[in-house]
Amino acid sequence: MQADTRTSILLLRIVVALAIVALAFALLVWWEPSGLYLWFKAIHVVAVIAWMAGMLYLPRLFVYHTAAEPGSVQSETFKVMERRLLKAIINPAMVATWALGLWLAWDGGWFQSPWFHAKLLLVVILSAIHGLFSRWVRDFAADRNTRSQRFYRMINEVPTLLMIGIVILVVVKPF
């Protein structure tokens, strides 16, 4: 019963937070100040930083979690850390990154630019990696991890490489 109450409270908080964000977004779009693009760009950059921080940290947690004995206090602590990181930081940051990024691309007229197509491809791949991370969080939560520390150390570099490519494309716009 206590879990149901906590779930209900969590869902209520999520609904209220989404309503506040939707209202704020609607007010900004309705108001449409001349600097809206720059404000959305700033928030987009913050969301990207939060997303990348989580995407770089979560695989490190996987490395350490792999070394913990399933069912141990340490393993259970990693499960909580991984779930909270994913649900409270990585997922909302990815949603904000995508929503604001698509709006910025539309408002800035970037959909016609070849560099943007390449960047979009890298962001789609990064989102797919995010999906894999989500699946691996569920695997660890169920004590079903089958991968080694070495695997997670190697996969930890993928978001970094994608981030480097994305930043170069956005800043340099090479084509």
N, C-alpha and C positions, 0 to 999 in steps of 0.2 A: 504494500500500500504506500509506503514511504517513497518508493521509486516512482510510482505513478504520480504522486504529488510533485516530486522534483521535476519529472518530465513535463507535467502541465505548466509548472512555473517557468521552466526553460522555454517551452513553446510560446507562452505568453510574452516573455521577454523578447524572443525572436520576432514575433508579430509586431510588437510595439516598436522595436528598433527598425524593422523594415518600413513600418508606416511613417516613422519620423524621417527616415532617409528619403522615402518616396515623396513626402510632403516638401522636404527641403529641396529636393531635385525639381519638383514641379514649380515651386516658388522661384527658383533660380532661372528655370527655362522661361517662365511667364515674365519675370522681371527683365530678363535678358540684358544684363549690363554689358557695356562694351568690353569689359575685361573678363567675361565669362570663360572664354577660351583659355586664358592664362590661369584662372582659378582651377578649372577642370584639369589642366595640364599639371599644375602643382599637386593636386590631389592624386592624379594618376601616378606621378612619380613616387609619392609616398606609398601608394598601394603596391607599386612594383617593388619598392625596397622591402616592404613587409613580406610580400610573396616570396621574393628571392631569399630573404633571411630564413624563412621557414623551409624553403626548398633546399637550402644548403645545410640547415641544422638537422632536419628529420633523418636523412641518411646516416648522419653521425650517431644519432640515437639508435638507429638500426644496428650499427656496428657494435655499440656497447651492449645492446639488448641481446644480440646473438651470443655474446659471451656469458650472459646470465642464465642460470639454471631455470628451465620452465617451472612456474609455480612458486619460485622464490620471491622473497620480499622485493629484491632488486628488480626482478622481471615484472612484477606487478606495478612497481613504481614507473618503470619505463612505459608500460602500457598506458598508464594515466597521462604521462608526459606526452607521448606520441598522439594520443587521442585529442588532448587539449590543444596541442600545437596545430594539428590538422583542422579541428573544428573551429577554434577561436581565432586563429591567425591566418593560416594558409588558405583555407577555403574562402573566407570573406575577402581576403586581399586579392585572390584570383578573380572573383566575381567583379570587384570594383575595378581591377585592372582592365578586364575585358570590356565592361560597360563604358567606362570613361575612354578607353583607347579607341573603341569603335566610334564613339561620338566625336572624339578629336579628329579621327581620320575622315569622318564624314564632313565635319565642319571645316576642316582644313583642306579638303579636296585632295586627300592623299590616295584615295582608292585607285587613281589612274597611274600612280607612280610605280615603276618596276621595283625600286628598292623596298616599297611598302609590301609588295607581294612576297618578296623574299623574307621580310621581317615577319609578316603574318604566318608564313609557313613555319618559321622557327618558334613563334609563339604557340602555334597549334601543337608542335612537337613537345614544347615545354608543358603544355596542358595535358598531353598524353602521359608524360612522365609523372605529372601530378596525379593522374588517375592511377598509375601503377603504384605510386607511394600510398595512395588511399587503400588500395587492395592489400598492400603489404602491412599497413597498420591493422587491418582486419585479420590478416594471417597471424601476426604477432599476438593480437588480442585473444585469438583462439588457440594459441600455442601450436600453430601449424607452419612456422617458418622452416623453409628447407634450404635457404641460401646461406652462404658463408660470409664471414666478416670481409673477406677479400672482395666478394661480389659487391657488397654495399660500399666499400671504399672506392671501388671503380665507378659505380653508378653515381656516387657523390660528385664526380667531376662533370657529369653530363649537363646539369643545370648551369654550371659555371661556363662551360663552352658555349652553350646556347645563349646565355646572357651576354657574353663577349660579342658574339655575332650580332645579336639584336642591337646592342649599344652602338656598335660600329655602323650598322645600317642606318640607324636613326640619326646619329650625329653627322656622319660623313656623307650619307646619301650617295653612294658611289655610282649608281646608275638609275 
